[in-house]
Amino acid sequence: MIDPFWLTLLVKMLASAALIVCASLLVERAGPLVGAMIATLPISAGPNYVYLAMEHGDVFLRESAVASLVANAATGAFAVAYAALAQRRGLAASLGGAYAVWLAAVLLLNRLDWALAALVALNAAVYAGCILATRRFRSAKPVVAADRRWWDLPLRALAVMALVAAVVLTGLIGPDAAGIVALVPMVFTSLVLILHDRIGGPATAAVMAHSLPGMIGFTAAVITLAVTVIPLGAPAALTLALFVSVAWNGFLIIIQRFRKPAPSYAR
């Protein structure tokens, strides 16, 4: 008979994989702005936080959310590194370099003892700098799309399932590890793996550059979760955090309606 723990883990992995694959398909067919707004919703982190709340409680979730802000700041560096490398490098070099920067930032930042207020200030400074650094990458046009490869969807699904398993298992170690693993840039990785060869590195970098303003809303959502989970409880705090992220991205899309529409990536 299957152990209930492993059966529950399998269900979580499959559910999260289905969610992120559907979302990434929508991103692939949208322009860089709309795609970036979808990518910066808590598609991957949200289910991971739900799992942590269900299995470990409100206090653990609060500590994980605070720890996540370290990885969240590193994600800004990930986006900038990929956008810069993708102008002239291939998929492996661009994505590998971005992950090297992300990991180095996480290891460096995680050595310090951060208070929540300091992490808020850190993320504000990081994303302000990242947005300025990537403005020149936003206008790239997609090249002719290549045919979809048979392994695209299975690869995305397996990557997400691996992340969910890592979050659940690191949750057995402690909230800091679980919080950092929960914010591995899996959605961005999925987009890069699919889009880089289909529309070109510069156009994929444009998605990353457009994503950084959306990451402000995601950051605010994580902060909201950390601040409200103890007084409100996990269900209300998670709902409020989701609302913050969706409202911010919706606001950005409305603002962009006054500008020229971005090119679509659909064939």
N, C-alpha and C positions, 0 to 999 in steps of 0.2 A: 504493500500500500504506500502511496506517495505521501511524504511528509507534508502537512498543511502549509508549513513555511515555504517550501519550494514551490508548491502549487500556487500559492498566493503570489510569490515572486514572478512566476511565469505569466500569470494573468496581468500583473502590473507591467511587465515588459512588453507584452503583446498590445495592451491598450495604449501605452505611450508611443510605441512604434507606429501604430495606425494613425494616431493623432498627428504626429510630426511629419509623416509621409504625406498625408493629405494637405497639411499646411504648406509643405515645401513645393508640392505640385502647383498650388495656387500662386506661390511666389514666382515659380518658373514662368508662369504665363502672364504675370503682371509687369508693369514698368518698374524701373529701379526704385522710385519713391514708394509706391504701393507695396512692392515686394519687401522693401526694407521695413515698412510699418508692420507687415505681417510677421517678419522675422524677429522683430524686437518685442513682440508680445510674449508673455510667459508660457510659450508652447511646451518647452522642455522643462524649465525650472518649476513651473506651476504644479504639474503632476508630481514632481519629486518632493516639493514641499508638502503636498497633500499626504504622500506616503510617510514622510517623516512625522507629520502631526498624528496620523493614525497609529503609528507604531511606538512613538516616543513621548508624545504629549506637548503641551504648550511651551514649557520652559526650554525643552530641547530644541523646539522649532525656533524660538526666539534667539537662542545662541547660534543656531545654524544660519539664520538670516543675517545676523551681525557678521559672522565669519564669511558669508557669501559676498559681502561688500568688498572684501579683499580681491576675490576672484573677479568680481564685477569691474573693478578698476583695471585689472589686468586684461579684461576683454577689450577695453578701449585700445590698449596697446596692440592687442592681437589684430584688431581691425585696421589700424594704421599701418602696421607691419605688412599685412597682406596686401593692402591697397598699394603701397609703395613697391613691393616686390613684383606684384602682378603686372605692372606696366611693361616689364621686359623679361620676366622669368616665367617658366612653365608651372604647371600645377604642383608638382612635388616640391620644388624649391620654394614656391610662394607660400603654400600651406605649411610646409615643414618649418620655414623661417618664422611664420606667424606663431606657430605653436611653441617654438623655442623661446620667442619673446614672451609669450603668455606664461610659460612655465617659470622662466627666470623672474618675471615680475611677481608671480605668486610666491615663489620661494623667498624672494627678498622682502616683500611686504609682510609675509606671514611670520617673519622673525621678530617683528615688533609687536608690542602689546598695545592694541588700538582700542580707544574708547569709541562709542558710537558717533559722537560729535566729530571726532577726528576723521573717522571713515567717511562721514558725509562731506566734510571739507575736501578730503582727498579725491573722492569721486567727482565732486564739482570741478576741481582744478584739472583733473585728468581729462574729463570729457570736453571742457572748454578748450583745452589745448588740442585734443584730437580732432574736434570739429574744424578748428582753424587749419590744422595740418593737412586735412584731406579735402578741403574745398576745391582744389584744382582738379581733383579726380572725378567730380560729380557729372561732368558733361559727356563722358565717353559714350559712344554709340555701339550697340551690339553688332557683331559680325554675323554672317550667315550661320544659322544654327546647324549643328551636326545632327546626325540621326541619334536617337536615344539608344543607349546601350542596354542590353538585356539585364545587366547586373545593377543598373542604377537604383531601382527601388529596393531590391534585396539588400544592397549595401547600406542604404539609408536606414532600413528597418533594423538591420543587425547592429549598426552603430548606436542607435537609440536604445535598443535592448541592452547592449553592453553598458551604456551609461546608467540606465535604471538599476541594473544589477549592482553596479559599483556604488551608487548612492545608498541603496538599501544595505549593502554589506558594510560600507564604511560607517553607516549609522550605528552599527554594532560597536564601533570603535569609539566614536565621540562626535559631538555636534560640530566641532570645527572642521574635521575632515569631511563630514557629510555636507556641510554648507559649501565648502570649496568645490567638491566634486559635483554638487548640484548645479553649479554655474560653469562647468566646462562648456565652451562655446559650440555646442553640438549642432544647433540650428544653423549657425554660420558655416560650420564645417560641411554640413549637408549641402548647403547652397553652393559652396565653392566646388565641392566634388562634382556637382551636376553642371553648374553654369560655366565654369572656367573653360572647359573644352568646347562647350556649345556656343557661347557668345563671345568668348575671348576674355583674357585677363583684365584689360582695362575696363570693359563693361561690367564685369563682375566686381571690380574694385569700386565702380560707381554705386553698386548696391551697398557695399560696405560703407562708403562715404555717406550715403543717404541714411544709413541705419543709425549713425551716431546721434543725431538729434532724437531719434526714437528711443535710444538707450537712456536718455535722460528720464523719460517716463518709466522705463523699466527700473532704473535706479530708485526713483521715487516710490515705486511699488514695493521694492525690497525694504526700503526704509520704513514705509508704512506698515509692512508686516512685522518688522522688528519692534516697532513702537506700540502697536495695537494688539498683538497676539495675547499678551498677558491680561490686560484689562478686558478685552472683548472676547477672547477665546479664539481658537484656530479657525472655525468656520466663518465667523464674521470678519476676522482679520484677513483671511485669504480672499474673501469676496471683495472686501474694500481695496486690497492691493490690486486685484484684477481690474477693478473699476478705474483705478488711478492710471494704470498702464493703457487701457483701452481709450479712456477719455483723452489722454495726452496725444496718443497717436492719431485719434480722430481729429483733434484740434490741428495737428500738423498737416493732415490731408486737406482739411478745409482751407487752410492758409494757401496751400499750393494750388488750389483750384483757380486762383487768380493769376496763375502763371501758366506758361506753355506746358501742355501735357508731356510727360516723359515718354520715351519710346517703349513700345511693348516688346517683350521677348518671345511672344508666340510666333510660331512659324506661319 
